[in-house]
Amino acid sequence: MRFTLCIPTMNARQHWPEFWAALQAQTIHPEEVIVVDSASTDGTEELVRASGARVVRIERSDFRHGGARQLAAEMAGKVDFLLYMTQDAVLAKQDSVFRLLTRFDDPHISAAYGRQLPRQGADPITAHARFFNYPDKSASRSLGDAPVVGFKTIFFSDAFGAYRRTALMRVGGFPVEAQFGEDTQTVARMLLAGSKVAYAADAPVFHSHALSLAQEFHRYFEIGWMHASEPWLEQTFGGTGGEGFRFVRSELKYLARRAPYLWPIALTRTAAKLVAYKYGKMSAASAERHLQQFARALEKLRSSGVHSHLGNHPHKLVSRFHD
């Protein structure tokens, strides 16, 4: 199993010792560890290099989730698989990586992701989110599952996810300008190409965040923006409404047994997430309309002869602005 481990980092010094120790304890090891670091100021780059990993430094203003991961993919040597993790994910078992990569024994599997468990001390709301999205039963999905599973068909996480390298490059790699959901978009393209994605419940990592209300709002705004910016995802795999209602019901039931006093907080967060998601979709749609209006205005200027400063292809200027 020849694979390269790729990790985007920013000020990861506090996480690195635990991350690296868990990686070294694995039953199999990567050919190389590539770290794409966004101008850390806490000594991350030096610590990572001392561990033996390869580091490429980028400016924070240049960071894109898709672009950083694609950069690592292009830097990787001749390996069969590309394993992606985040700096704060900790391998929970010594064979987590092995069990994840064994999913590729099925030649139809192009991507596989592992189970994410809540960290020790995680609050009940955070813990439920992990248990709901990462159940204890493994599964595989294909395009044919979309009518039943819906948008969940393309659920994936690069916090601990691997790709068959040839399949990744065949769909053009990661969308380099993607600020969010690069994994979802990539897996969607793989399924459209006839591949399958696997979920390995027996390949766990510890990975959870106790997000503030503001952070959660921002996250769901980004999700809404991504869904509106990439409408083909919902058009092909269906909307997210049904899964959202199922999550809320599951959350309230989980809290009723463990922490019923958190119901008001959970419901407040649910409302905030819904508003943020809708606002993100509306904002993306509005931005697209403004860009189209801008493009038409530029085209009119060009047609009227006022193009000395615009060049002959104003649509390229719009494309750069949109990116």
C-alpha positions as CSV (number, residue, x, y, z in Angstrom):
1,M,0.0,0.0,0.0
2,R,2.1,2.9,-1.3
3,F,0.6,6.2,-0.1
4,T,1.5,9.8,0.7
5,L,0.0,11.6,3.7
6,C,-1.0,15.2,2.9
7,I,-1.8,17.8,5.6
8,P,-2.7,21.5,5.4
9,T,-1.5,23.3,8.6
10,M,-1.6,26.7,10.2
11,N,-0.2,27.2,13.7
12,A,-0.3,23.5,14.4
13,R,2.4,23.3,17.0
14,Q,0.1,22.4,19.8
15,H,-1.4,19.6,17.9
16,W,1.7,18.2,16.2
17,P,3.2,16.0,18.9
18,E,0.0,14.0,19.5
19,F,-0.7,13.8,15.8
20,W,2.8,12.6,15.0
21,A,2.9,10.1,17.8
22,A,-0.3,8.5,16.7
23,L,1.0,8.4,13.1
24,Q,4.2,6.7,14.1
25,A,2.3,4.0,16.0
26,Q,0.4,2.9,12.9
27,T,1.0,-0.6,11.4
28,I,1.7,0.9,8.0
29,H,3.5,4.2,7.2
30,P,3.4,6.7,4.3
31,E,6.1,6.9,1.7
32,E,6.2,10.6,2.4
33,V,4.4,13.2,4.6
34,I,3.7,16.5,2.8
35,V,2.6,19.5,4.8
36,V,1.2,22.6,3.1
37,D,1.7,25.3,5.8
38,S,-0.1,28.6,5.7
39,A,2.6,30.9,7.0
40,S,2.5,29.7,10.6
41,T,4.0,31.9,13.3
42,D,4.2,29.4,16.1
43,G,7.2,27.3,14.9
44,T,5.0,24.7,13.1
45,E,7.3,24.7,10.0
46,E,10.4,24.0,12.0
47,L,8.8,21.3,14.2
48,V,7.3,19.5,11.2
49,R,10.6,19.6,9.3
50,A,12.4,18.2,12.4
51,S,9.9,15.3,12.3
52,G,11.0,14.4,8.8
53,A,8.0,15.7,6.9
54,R,8.3,17.7,3.7
55,V,7.0,21.3,4.1
56,V,5.8,23.8,1.5
57,R,5.0,27.2,2.7
58,I,2.2,29.4,1.2
59,E,0.8,32.8,2.2
60,R,-2.4,32.7,4.2
61,S,-4.0,34.9,1.5
62,D,-3.3,32.2,-1.0
63,F,-4.9,29.4,1.0
64,R,-7.8,27.6,-0.5
65,H,-9.0,24.2,0.8
66,G,-9.1,22.8,-2.7
67,G,-5.9,24.5,-3.8
68,A,-3.8,23.4,-0.9
69,R,-4.8,19.8,-1.3
70,Q,-4.3,19.8,-5.0
71,L,-0.8,21.3,-4.5
72,A,0.1,18.4,-2.2
73,A,-1.3,15.9,-4.7
74,E,0.9,17.3,-7.4
75,M,3.9,17.2,-5.2
76,A,3.5,13.6,-4.2
77,G,5.7,10.9,-5.7
78,K,4.7,7.7,-7.4
79,V,2.2,6.3,-5.0
80,D,-1.2,4.6,-5.4
81,F,-3.1,6.5,-2.8
82,L,-3.3,10.0,-1.3
83,L,-4.3,10.2,2.3
84,Y,-5.5,13.5,3.7
85,M,-5.8,14.5,7.3
86,T,-6.2,17.7,9.3
87,Q,-3.8,18.9,11.9
88,D,-6.1,18.3,14.8
89,A,-7.3,14.8,13.8
90,V,-5.7,12.0,15.9
91,L,-5.6,8.4,14.8
92,A,-7.6,6.4,17.3
93,K,-6.3,2.9,16.6
94,Q,-2.9,1.6,15.5
95,D,-4.5,0.1,12.4
96,S,-6.8,3.0,11.4
97,V,-4.8,3.8,8.3
98,F,-4.5,0.2,7.2
99,R,-8.2,-0.4,7.6
100,L,-9.0,2.7,5.7
101,L,-6.8,1.8,2.8
102,T,-8.1,-1.8,2.6
103,R,-11.3,-0.4,1.2
104,F,-9.4,0.1,-2.1
105,D,-9.1,-3.6,-2.5
106,D,-12.4,-3.1,-4.3
107,P,-11.3,-1.7,-7.6
108,H,-14.5,0.3,-7.9
109,I,-13.7,2.4,-4.8
110,S,-12.1,5.7,-5.7
111,A,-12.3,7.4,-2.3
112,A,-12.7,6.3,1.4
113,Y,-13.1,8.1,4.6
114,G,-12.9,7.0,8.2
115,R,-15.0,7.4,11.3
116,Q,-14.6,10.6,13.4
117,L,-15.1,10.2,17.1
118,P,-15.6,13.0,19.6
119,R,-12.6,14.0,21.6
120,Q,-12.6,13.2,25.3
121,G,-14.6,15.8,27.2
122,A,-16.7,16.8,24.2
123,D,-20.0,18.3,25.1
124,P,-23.2,16.3,24.3
125,I,-24.1,18.5,21.3
126,T,-20.7,18.1,19.8
127,A,-20.6,14.4,20.5
128,H,-24.0,13.7,18.9
129,A,-22.9,15.4,15.7
130,R,-20.0,13.0,15.4
131,F,-22.1,9.9,16.2
132,F,-24.8,11.0,13.7
133,N,-22.6,11.8,10.8
134,Y,-20.1,8.9,11.5
135,P,-22.1,5.8,12.6
136,D,-20.7,2.5,13.6
137,K,-21.6,0.7,10.4
138,S,-19.4,0.8,7.3
139,A,-21.0,1.3,3.9
140,S,-20.2,2.1,0.3
141,R,-22.2,4.4,-2.0
142,S,-22.5,5.0,-5.8
143,L,-24.5,7.3,-8.0
144,G,-27.3,4.7,-8.0
145,D,-27.8,5.4,-4.3
146,A,-28.7,9.1,-4.8
147,P,-32.5,8.6,-5.3
148,V,-32.7,7.0,-1.8
149,V,-29.8,8.5,0.1
150,G,-29.9,11.9,-1.4
151,F,-27.2,14.5,-0.8
152,K,-25.7,12.2,1.8
153,T,-24.5,10.1,-1.1
154,I,-21.6,12.5,-1.5
155,F,-20.8,13.0,2.1
156,F,-17.1,12.8,2.7
157,S,-14.4,14.3,4.9
158,D,-10.8,15.2,4.3
159,A,-10.1,15.3,8.0
160,F,-9.4,11.6,7.4
161,G,-10.0,10.6,3.9
162,A,-8.1,8.9,1.1
163,Y,-8.2,8.9,-2.7
164,R,-7.1,6.5,-5.4
165,R,-4.6,8.7,-7.1
166,T,-5.4,7.7,-10.6
167,A,-9.1,8.3,-10.0
168,L,-8.5,11.7,-8.4
169,M,-6.5,12.9,-11.4
170,R,-9.0,11.5,-13.8
171,V,-11.6,13.9,-12.6
172,G,-9.3,16.8,-12.6
173,G,-8.1,16.7,-9.0
174,F,-9.5,19.1,-6.4
175,P,-11.3,22.3,-7.4
176,V,-8.4,24.6,-6.7
177,E,-10.5,27.7,-5.9
178,A,-12.8,25.9,-3.5
179,Q,-12.9,27.6,-0.1
180,F,-15.1,24.9,1.3
181,G,-16.5,21.5,0.3
182,E,-13.6,20.5,-2.0
183,D,-14.0,16.9,-0.8
184,T,-17.8,16.9,-1.6
185,Q,-17.3,18.3,-5.1
186,T,-14.4,15.8,-5.8
187,V,-16.4,12.8,-4.6
188,A,-19.4,13.9,-6.6
189,R,-17.4,14.0,-9.8
190,M,-16.0,10.5,-9.0
191,L,-19.4,9.1,-8.6
192,L,-20.6,10.7,-11.8
193,A,-17.6,9.0,-13.5
194,G,-18.9,5.6,-12.3
195,S,-16.8,5.1,-9.2
196,K,-17.9,4.3,-5.6
197,V,-17.0,5.9,-2.3
198,A,-16.5,3.9,1.0
199,Y,-17.1,4.8,4.6
200,A,-14.8,2.8,7.0
201,A,-16.4,2.7,10.5
202,D,-13.5,0.5,11.7
203,A,-10.9,3.2,10.8
204,P,-11.4,5.9,13.5
205,V,-9.8,9.2,14.4
206,F,-10.6,11.5,17.2
207,H,-11.7,14.8,15.7
208,S,-14.3,17.2,17.0
209,H,-14.8,20.9,17.5
210,A,-16.8,22.8,20.1
211,L,-17.8,25.6,17.8
212,S,-19.2,28.9,19.1
213,L,-22.5,30.1,17.7
214,A,-20.7,32.6,15.5
215,Q,-18.3,29.9,14.2
216,E,-21.2,27.6,13.4
217,F,-23.1,30.4,11.7
218,H,-20.0,31.1,9.5
219,R,-19.6,27.4,8.7
220,Y,-23.2,26.9,7.6
221,F,-23.1,30.2,5.6
222,E,-20.1,28.6,3.7
223,I,-22.1,25.4,3.1
224,G,-25.0,27.4,1.7
225,W,-22.8,29.5,-0.5
226,M,-21.1,26.3,-1.8
227,H,-24.4,24.6,-2.6
228,A,-25.7,27.7,-4.5
229,S,-22.4,28.2,-6.3
230,E,-22.3,24.6,-7.4
231,P,-26.0,24.0,-8.2
232,W,-25.3,20.8,-10.0
233,L,-24.7,19.1,-6.7
234,E,-28.3,19.4,-5.5
235,Q,-29.6,18.9,-9.0
236,T,-27.8,15.6,-9.3
237,F,-27.9,14.3,-5.7
238,G,-30.9,16.0,-4.2
239,G,-31.3,18.6,-1.5
240,T,-30.3,18.5,2.2
241,G,-33.6,19.3,3.9
242,G,-34.6,15.7,4.7
243,E,-31.2,15.0,6.3
244,G,-31.4,18.2,8.3
245,F,-34.7,17.3,9.8
246,R,-33.5,13.8,10.6
247,F,-30.4,15.3,12.4
248,V,-32.6,17.6,14.5
249,R,-34.9,14.7,15.6
250,S,-31.9,12.5,16.4
251,E,-30.2,15.3,18.4
252,L,-33.2,16.1,20.5
253,K,-33.7,12.4,21.3
254,Y,-30.0,12.0,22.2
255,L,-30.1,15.0,24.5
256,A,-33.3,13.9,26.1
257,R,-31.5,10.9,27.4
258,R,-28.3,12.6,28.4
259,A,-28.6,16.4,28.8
260,P,-32.2,17.6,28.3
261,Y,-31.2,21.0,29.8
262,L,-29.3,21.6,26.5
263,W,-32.5,21.5,24.4
264,P,-32.9,25.3,24.3
265,I,-29.2,25.7,23.2
266,A,-29.6,23.0,20.6
267,L,-32.7,24.5,19.1
268,T,-31.1,28.0,19.0
269,R,-28.1,26.5,17.2
270,T,-30.5,24.7,14.8
271,A,-32.2,28.0,14.0
272,A,-28.9,29.8,13.5
273,K,-27.6,27.1,11.2
274,L,-30.8,27.2,9.1
275,V,-30.6,31.0,8.8
276,A,-26.9,30.9,8.0
277,Y,-27.4,28.2,5.3
278,K,-30.3,30.1,3.7
279,Y,-28.4,33.4,3.9
280,G,-25.3,31.8,2.3
281,K,-27.4,30.4,-0.6
282,M,-29.1,33.8,-1.1
283,S,-25.8,35.7,-1.0
284,A,-24.2,33.4,-3.5
285,A,-27.2,33.7,-5.9
286,S,-27.1,37.5,-5.5
287,A,-23.4,37.7,-6.2
288,E,-23.9,35.6,-9.3
289,R,-26.6,37.9,-10.6
290,H,-24.4,41.0,-10.0
291,L,-21.5,39.3,-11.8
292,Q,-23.8,38.5,-14.8
293,Q,-25.0,42.1,-14.8
294,F,-21.3,43.3,-14.6
295,A,-20.4,41.0,-17.5
296,R,-23.3,42.4,-19.7
297,A,-22.2,45.9,-18.9
298,L,-18.7,45.2,-19.9
299,E,-19.8,43.6,-23.1
300,K,-21.9,46.6,-24.0
301,L,-18.9,48.8,-23.4
302,R,-16.8,46.6,-25.6
303,S,-19.4,46.6,-28.3
304,S,-19.7,50.4,-28.2
305,G,-15.9,50.7,-28.8
306,V,-15.0,51.6,-25.2
307,H,-12.6,48.7,-24.8
308,S,-9.1,50.1,-24.8
309,H,-8.7,49.4,-21.1
310,L,-10.8,46.3,-21.0
311,G,-9.2,44.3,-23.8
312,N,-11.1,42.1,-26.2
313,H,-12.3,39.6,-23.6
314,P,-14.1,41.3,-20.7
315,H,-15.6,38.0,-19.7
316,K,-12.1,36.9,-18.5
317,L,-12.0,39.8,-16.1
318,V,-15.4,38.7,-14.7
319,S,-14.0,35.2,-14.4
320,R,-11.0,36.4,-12.4
321,F,-13.3,38.5,-10.2
322,H,-15.6,35.6,-9.6
323,D,-12.7,33.4,-8.5
